[in-house]
């Protein structure tokens, strides 16, 4: 696998910074917002296995390679175990005891936008947020456009592939 060029890294990290800024403005402006450290509900209840673009995979791979050999093997085993199973899926990068993401700083776009962005006019969020919006209303929330972010990333980095495909292509 080729490492990210400095230009590609800067572009991806800038995209992630913009997404994170939108998410922060929502969670920091609403003390009732559930998406923050300590909530791992979406990580434990994925609707489908995670897909990532080539740049995201390369970025994620850096964080994956920094993990201990034991944790890397555990994650590979989890990815393999997801094939052919039914939803909901649990993210293979989740530390199931602590509820923390083992590759948090390198997490992909889907993980950064979930709970803070809309897709085709429909919120991409869990039932907790749905209930809280019913209680508090949307008020001043400025949702991000998930479709536009995915289209931008695909234009820059190519179509996303599943973790199954990426891990199969990088067995070592």
Secondary structure, DSSP 8 states (H G I E B T S, - for coil): -----HHHHHHHHHHHHHHHHHHHHHHHT-TT---STT--HHHHSBSS--EE-HHHHHHHHHHHHTS-HHHHHHHHHHHHHHTT--SSB--TTB-TTT--BTTGGG--HHHHHTTTEEETTEE---HHHHHHHHHH--TT---EEHHHHHHHHHHHH---EEHHHHHHH---
